[in-house]
Amino acid sequence: MRLGVFVSDCQKNDSMLERLNGEGLGIFFVENGVYHAVIHENGRDSGVLQKKGVNYYALASDIQTRGFTTSEIDSRVNVVTYEDVVDLMMNDYEKLIWL
């Protein structure tokens, strides 16, 4: 089963995300969740970006709203539009959850 997870908050530790299996997992950073794709603390990336086999996405409009540019986004994260998110939801993921 391919699971899509929407992350709208920038919590440092999210035990739910840590427990999810990486294979076939898609993580969508939206709203304040986009901070996971750009913020580095003490030279380290967000722990959310450490999962193997995960497809990461960040919503372009939320990145821009928070004053970041796409060049500041971690290279593991795909910047997507609303239309891209809808296509991914309908075509690539069987189940969706929001954290």
Secondary structure, 3 states (H helix, E strand, C coil): CCEEEEECCCCCCCHHHHHCCCCCEEEEECHHHHHHHHCCECCECCHHHHCCCEEEEEEHHHHHHCCCCHHHCCCCEEEECHHHHHHHHHHCCCEEEEC
